[in-house]
Amino acid sequence: MADKFRVGLVQMSATPDPDKNLQRAIDRLHQAQAKGAQIVCLPELFQTQYFCQREDAALFDLAEPVPGPTTTRLSEVSKQLKIVLIASLFEKRAPGVYHNTAVMIDSDGTLRGIYRKMHIPDDPLYYEKFYFTPGDLGFKAFDTQVGRVGTLVCWDQWYPEGARLTALQGALVLFYPTAIGWHPEEKEQFGQAQYDAWQTIQRAHAIANGVYVAVVNRVGFEEGDIRGNKAPGKGLEFWGGSFLADPFGRVIALASHDREEILLGDVDLRALEDIRRNWPFLRDRRIDAYAPITSRLID
């Protein structure tokens, strides 16, 4: 395994046309590979606008099996470009059972495995509990041609337990495909604080676990428009701000809030080793004292 590899994060917007979004994503994979990316991550549910802004049973028709047509096409692209790919899909597992699923495709086109989003939000304009069954595979890391990496999805990014359990499996990088944005009426008062909290919690995952953290968000204003069928409401302004942080929590690559971009950054495994030697948080964990963490509250 090489001492370094290059990460590509595709910060993109979404149109009302799923087929067009898939092709746009594939075009950006080509662009990222041309810029030296060896592992590339797409945003959460990149094939559509963020449809969870409403509860509509007809939208379950957007889901597909995994493996399925989209994973087949993405596997072909990964093999052609010789890149590792992380893509977030709306998985139809069985009638009435759907997941928000990230697939890990290796550079030879092999589907290395899947991760099903564990933490499912239910907030205004983020009505994910209507669509997604919580993941049942646990937290996972995958061996790829660039090294062992893990992926979680969006709302998972607020939970240190998920980051820790993925890192303990040997992940060198934690990827977080994401769809998060501002409610228009909240942005002026709370927008900067919300973004700062979002970035800070994930930089903390990098520090606490001695890993790189790669976060890729969508960008642009969306009303959950799927083929001309918009959600009733004021929409969401996705705040972009994708970034790559090193194991010391330093942001080494940062995207804008309002533009599509291909963000690039290098993972330096020697630097990771050096930081872990000098900040041995994993060594000094008191695993004999942590059993109460499995309680909802300690009353």
N, C-alpha and C positions, 0 to 999 in steps of 0.2 A: 504494500500500500504506500502511495506517495505521501510525502510530508505535507503537501498542500493540495487542496482542490477548490475549484471555483463554484460558488453558489449563484444561481440566477433566480430572481423573484419577479414574476410578471404581474405588475400592478396594472390592472385593466378595468375598463368600464364594460357594461353589458347592454346589449340592445334587446328589444322585445322578441328577437328571433333566435331560438336556441341553436339552430344549425349554423347561423352566421357567427354566433359567439364561439362555437367549437372551432370553426375555421379560423377565426381571428386569433384564438388561443394557439392553434397549431402554427400559424404564421409567426407568432411571437416566440414560440419555441425554437423555430429556425433562427430567428434573430438573436436569441440568447445564446444558442450554440455557436453562432458565428462570432460572438464576442467572447468565447472561451468558457462559457458555463458548462460544467460537467454534471451538475444536478440542478434541476429547475422545479420550482413550485408554483402552481397556479392558485388563484384565490378560491375561497369557499364558494361552492355551487356556481362555478364560473360560467356554466352553460346558459344560465337564465338571469334575468333581473331577480332581485331578492324577493321571491314570491311569498315569503312568510309574513309579509305585511298584512295579510288577511287570512282568514280560514275559509278555504274553498275546496271541497272534496274533489272537484273536477281536476285540480292541479296534481293529484296523485298520478295522473296520466303522464306527467313529466318524468316519472321515475323509470328505471330500467334495471335489469339484473346485473350483478357483478360476479363473474365476468359477463360482459354483454357487448353490444355494438360499439359503445364509446370506448371501453377498455381495449377492445380489439384495435380500433383505429389509433388510439394513443400508444399502444404497444408497438404498432408498426412504425410510428413516428420516432419513438424512443430508440428502436433498433436502427432505424435509418440514420439518426443523428448521433447515436452512441451516447445518449444522455440518460441519467437516472431521472425519473419524473414522479412528482407527487401531484395528484389531482383529486379534487373533492367532488363527489358525485352524489346524486339522489338515488339511493339504492332501493329497488323493490326486491325484498327478500322472499315475501309470500303475500298472498292476498291479505290486506289489512296490516302488514308488518313492513315498515319502511324505515330506512336509516339514512343518516347523514354520514357518508362514508368516504374516507380518504384511501386511495389506492397507491401502492408503492410499486412502480414499474422500473425494472433494472435496465441497464444500457443495452442488454441483449434482447429486450422486449419481453422478458419474463415478468409475470405478475408475482412479485415477492410476497405479497400479502395485503391485507386490508386492515384499517383501523376504523371502528365505528364510534362516532362522537359519543362521549360518555355523559357529559353535562349538557342538558338541553334547557335553554332558557324559555321563559314565557313572560314577556314584557310587552308594553305597547309597541306595536309594529314589528315585534320579534316573536311571533306566535309559533314557535318551533315545536312545542309539545303537541300541537295538533297534527303535525306531519311526521315527526321522527320518534321512533322507539329508542330509548337509551341504549347505548352500546353494551354488548354482552361479551366482548372479547378481552376486556381489560386494556391496560396500557401496554404498548408494544414497541419494540425496536426491531429493525430489519437490517440484515447484512446486504450491502450493495457493492457495486464495483468501486465506489469511492470510499466506502467505509460503512460502519454501523450507524444508522441514523434512526430517529423516531419522528412520528408526526402525531399531533393532536389537532383539534379543530376549534377555532374561534372561542366560544364560551369556556372551553377547557383552559384557555390561557390565563384565567383568573385564579386557578386552583393550583397551589404549590404541590399538592399531593400528586397530581398527575404528572407534573414535570419531574418530580423526584423519582417516582416509580419508573418512568421511562428512562431517565438517566441511569438509574441503578442497573438497568439491563445493558448498559454499555453504549448507549447512544452518545455520539460525539456532537451531534447537532439536533436540536428540537425545532421542527418546522410547525408553524401555525398558519395554515390557510384560513382566511378570515373574511367576514363581511360585517363590518361595524361602521356606524356613522352617527351623525347628529340628527336629532329631531329639530326641524327648522326653528321652532319656537324656543328651544333650549340653547341653541348654539351661542348666542351672544353672552348669556350669563354663565353657562357651564361648559362651553365647548372646549376651551383650552385646558381646563382642569380635568375634563373627561379624557382627553387625549393624553395628557401627562400621566394620569393614573394608569392608563392602558399600557403606555410604553414602560413606565416604571416597574410595574409588576412583572413584566416579561424580562426586563433587564435583571431584575432580582432573581428570576429563575436561572439565568445564565451564571450569575455570581454564586448562588447557593449550591449549584450542581457542577460547576466547573465545565460548562458546555457552551457551545455557540447556540444562539437562538435566532432563528430566521422567521420573520413574520411578514406575510404578504396579504394585503387588503385590496379590496376593489376601490374604485374611485368614481365620483360623479353622482348626480342627483337621480334618484330612481323612485318611481311610483309603483314598482312591482308589476310592470307592464309585460304581459305574456301574450304575444301575438295580438296586440291591440286591446287586451282586457286589463285595465288598470285597477289597482286596489283603491277602495274608497279611503281617502285620507290625504294627509299633507306630504307624504313621501319622506324619504331619508336622503341626507347628503353624506355619502360615504367618504370618510376622511383620509383615505390613502395612508400616507405616512409609513409605508412599509419600511422595514429596517432589518439590519443584521447586526447583532451585538456579539462581542467576543466574551470569553469566560470571565473577564474582569468587569463585564457590564458596559464596556465602552461601545458606543454606536459607531461602527466602522463603515456603514453605508446607510443612507437615509433618503427616502423618496419624498416628493412633494405631497401636498394635500389635495391638489386639484388637477394633476396631469397623469395620463398613462405613461408608464416608464418600465424599462427593464433594469432592475437594480442588480448590481453585481458586487460580490465581495468574496474574499478568499478565506477559507478555513485553514488555519496554520496549526497542525497537530503538535509541532514542537512547542509552540507558544502555549497550547492547551496543557501539555505535560508540565511545562515550567510553572504555570499558574497553579495547577493542582498540587505541585510539590510544595509551593510556598504558602498556599491557602488550602490546607488539607481538610476541608469541611467533611468530606465523605469518611475520612479516617476517624474523625473525632465524634461522629454521631453516637449518641447513647441509645442504641437500638433496644437495650434492656428496659428503657423507661418510656417507650413511646406507645405502648399498647392502648392507652386511653384515646389515641387519635381516631380510633374506629368508632368512638361514641359521637352521636350527634351533638350533645352538650355534656359537660361534666357538671352536674348539679350539686 
